[in-house]
Amino acid sequence: MKKVLMLSIILVLLVSAAGCSNQDKTASASKHRIKIGIMLSDAGLGDQSFSDAGFEGLEKARDNLGVKFDYREIEETKTYEKGLEQLVKGGNDLIIGLGFSMQEAMDKVAKKYPHTDFLIVDSESKLPNVYSVTFKEEEGSYLIGAIAGMKTKTNTLGFVGGVDVPLIRKFEKGFIEGVKSVNPKAKVISRFAGSFGDDRAGAKIAEDLIKKKADYLYQAAGFTGVGVILEAQKAGVYSFGVDSDQYFVAEKSVVSSMLKRVDVAVYNAVKEYAEHGKIKQKNSRLGIKENGVGIAPITVIKLSPAEEETLDRLRSNISGGSISILP
């Protein structure tokens, strides 16, 4: 009888110990499951550009790394500050802000919550708890300009920016320099829509540029740029996408896209944070050499072997540092 009782006690203790062990493991896994919050850029989800790319990077992090994430859009929160605050109060370990336009709001919230980590994409912050990722947009834009400069029949090209700010001027500068590097006779007409979310404004500007004989249009304008691309297709002229491969938007018009690998930057930052509890570099700047920018496959038109060789040479020279676009 005593033996039976003793065996019963031992069995209960073993089951209890196993249960505690499993609970400890579950608690440990739960404790270390990183939570990421992201405040999306102006146009929000569905912009087929910047926000969508950043969101895709987080989805990949969720699927591959097991992180949890939450997001906010300006349409719902009305202000960036309110959205960022909500993400902090939601218990997220790292708060990501997509876009230079939320710099002021992020700095304000980061000062208020000095023990929370933040990451801003497309701008730089001096605060100790804010990491930054920026891109050398001028490098990818240079290659787009070279393609347009080699293929134009009218020697007139168009650039459409969303808002006239230094960041978008980098796209414009790269595009113009790329055009001039292969075709000094060509001219670039630039226009700014004043918005990243107005496709109708983009279409109207594109229509005007086409009337001025522009046969290739490059846009850095978010959802406004979608209007540019669709108007170009309607008029039978060529265009270029931006941030992500926008060929599917207008398959008869989009020659290539300047890839700004926001998805890769977000994924890599989250991966590093999840593995080490921090991001190695406080301020990262990604260009062609770092695989942060590039161009999508060329469609619709074909480059001659000589033109392909020129494009490859320019890409190599940018990566190697012998071509410097910005001072």
N, C-alpha and C positions, 0 to 999 in steps of 0.2 A: 504493500500500500504506500509505504514511504517512497519506494523507488518510482512508482507511478506518479506520485505528487511531485517528486523532484524533477522528473522528466518533463512534466507539464510546465513547471516553473521555468525550466531552461528553455523550452520551446517558446513560451511567451516572451522571454527576454530576447531571444534571437529575432523573433518577428518584430518586436518593438525596436530593436537596434537597427534592423534592416529598414524599417519604416522611417526612423530618424535620419538614417543615411540618405535615403531617397529624398526626404524633405530638405536636407541640407544641400543636396545637389541641385534640387529644383530652385531653392532659395538663391543659391549661388548663381545659377544660370539666369534667373530673373534679375538678380542684382546687377549683373554685368551686361544685360541686354541694353545696348545704347539706344537712346531715343533722340531722334533728330526732328527739329521743327524748321520749316522753310516758309519764308514770306516771298511770294512770287512777284515778278515784275509787273509793270503797268497793265499790259494787255491780259495777263493771266493765262490760265490753261486754254488751249485751243488757238494760241497765236501762231502755231506751226513754225515756231522759231525759238526764241530765247527761253521763255518759261517752260515750254514743252520739253526742251532739251535738258534743263535742270531737273525737271520732274522725272524724266527717264533715268537720269543718273541715280536718283533716290530709289526708284523702283528696282533698279539693278542691285543697289546696296541692300535693300530689303530681301530680295530673292537670294542673293549670293552670300550676304554677311549676317542675315538674320536680325538686322536692326529694325526698329519701329520708327515710323515717321508720321508727322502731322503737317498740315499746310494751311495757309491763309491766302486769300486774294483781296486786293484792294477794293473790289466791288462789294465785298461783304463787310470789311472792317472800316472802310471809308478813309482811314489814315494808316500809314505804315507803322507809326508808333503804337497804335492800338493793337494791330496784328502781331507785332513783335512782342508786346507785353503779354498778350494771350498765350503765345507760344512759350514764353518763360514760365508763366504761371501753370502751364500744362505739364511742367516737370521735364521738359526736354533738356538733354545734356549739352547739345550744340544747336545753336540757332543760326540758320543760313538766310541771308538776304540776297535775293537775285536782282542785281541792277544798281547802277550808280545813283539812281534817283532816291534811294532810301538811305544814303550815307548819313545825312543829318539825323534822321530818326533813329538809326541803329546806334550811332554814337551816344545819343541821349539815353536810350534804353540801356546800353552797355555800361554807361557810367552809373546808372541806377542799380544795376545788378552786376557788381564787379566780380562775383564768384561764378558767374555763368559765362560760358565760352560762346563766341559769335564768329561767324565767317561771312564776309561780304564779297560777292562776286562782281567784278567790274569796277571796283574802286579800292582805295587804300585808306586804312585808319591807323592813327598813331596810338590808339588805346591799347593797353597791354593784354586785354582779354578779347581783342578782335583780330582774327586772322583775315588775310586778304588774298584773293586770286584775281589777277588781271591778265589780259591777253595782248599780244602784239598783232592787233587787227590789221595794221598797215602791211604786214608781211603777206598774209593771205590775199589781201586786197590788191597788192602789187601783182600777184600772179593772175588774178582776174583781169586786171587792167591790161596785162601783156596779151592775154587771149583776145580781148576786145580790140586792142590796137593792131594786132596782126590780121584780124578777120574783118574789120569794118570796111564797108564799101563807100561810105559817105564821108569818112574822116570826122564824123560828128558822133559823140557818145554822150550819154546822160547818166548823172548820178543823182539819186534821190535819198536824202537823209530824213530821219524821223524828226528829231529836234536838233537845232543848231547848238551843239555843245562840244567841248574838246574831244570827247570819246568818239563821236560820229565824224568829226573832222579827221580823225586818224584813218577811218575807212576811206574817206574822200582822198586824203593825201596819198595813201598807198595806191589807190586806183589810178589817180592822175599820173603818178610817177611810173607806174607799170606801163601805162599807155605810151608815155613819152619815151620810155626806154627802147621801144621797138618801132615807134611811129611818131617822130617829132612833128609831123604835119597835122596830126589829129588834134582836135579840141574836145574838151569835156565841159558840158553845161551842167552846173549843179543847182539843185533846188532842195528846199527844206520844207517839210509839210507842217511842222509844229506839233506833231503828234505821232505816237507809235501805235495808235489803235484805230486809225481812220482809213479804211481801205478805199473809201470813195475819194478822199483827198489824194491818195496815192494814184488812183486811176486818172484823176483829172490832171495831175502833174505829168504823168506818163503821156497822156494824150497831147499835152502842150509840147513836150520834148520830141515826140514823134513828128509833130508838125514842123519842128525845127530840123528835121532830117536825122535825128539820132536813131541809129539802127541797132545799137546795143545799149541796154539800160541796166545799171547796177544800183541796187537799193540796199540801204542799211536802215530799215525803218519798221521792223516788227510786223504787226498786222497791217500797217499802212503799206508796207512793201508788197503784201499779197495783192493789193489793188494794182500796184505797178506791174507785177508779173502778169496778171490776168489781162490787163489792158494791152500789154505788149503782145500777148498771144492773139488777142482779138485783132490787132493791127497788123499782124504778120511780121513782127520784128523780134529780135532776140533779147533775152534778159538773163540776169544772174540772181541766184538765191543767196541767202545769208544765214549764218549761224548753224543751220542744219541743212541737209540736202533737200532742196525744195523742188526737185524735178517733177514730183508727182502733182504739184500745184498747177503746172501748165506744161504738159509734156511736149508741146510743139514749140515752146519758146525758151525754156530754161536750159542754157548751155552747160552751166556748172553752178556750184554754190561755194561761197567762201565759208568753210567749216570752222566755226568757233566752238571747240569741243567742250562746251559747258557741261555736258553729260559726263564726260571723262574726268573733268576737273572736280566736279561734285562727288563723283563716285570715289576717286582716289583720295580726296580729302576725308571723306567719311570713313573709308577703309583704314586710313592711317590713324584717325581719331579712335575708331573702334578697337584697334589693335594696341595702341600705345597711350590712349587717354589724352593725346595732344597731337597737333600737326607740326611736323618738323620745322618748316619754314613759316615764319610769321607772314611774310609777304612774298608770294610767288608770282612770277611773270612768265607766261607761256607763249612761245612762238613756234615757228616751223621746226626748229631744232629740238624743242621739247615736246613736239607732237601736240601742241596746244591749238594750233591753227593749221589750215591746209585748204585744199580744194577737193570738191566731189568729182567723180568721174565725168568726163566731158561727153555730152550727148548732143543730139540734134545736128551738130556740125562735126566736121572732121578736120583735124590738124594734119598738115603735110609732115613728112618725116623731118624736114628742116625746122618747121614750127615746133614740133615736139621736142626736138633737140634744144631749141632756144628756151623753151619753157623749163626743161630739165636743168639747163645750165643756170637759169635765173634762180630756180629753187635751191640748187646747190650753193650758189654764191650767197644767197640770203642766209642759209643755214650756217655756212662757213664764216659769215661776218664780213665778206668783201663788198656786199651791198648793204648800206645803212640808209634807211628811208627817213627816219626821224632824227633830228639833231640830239 
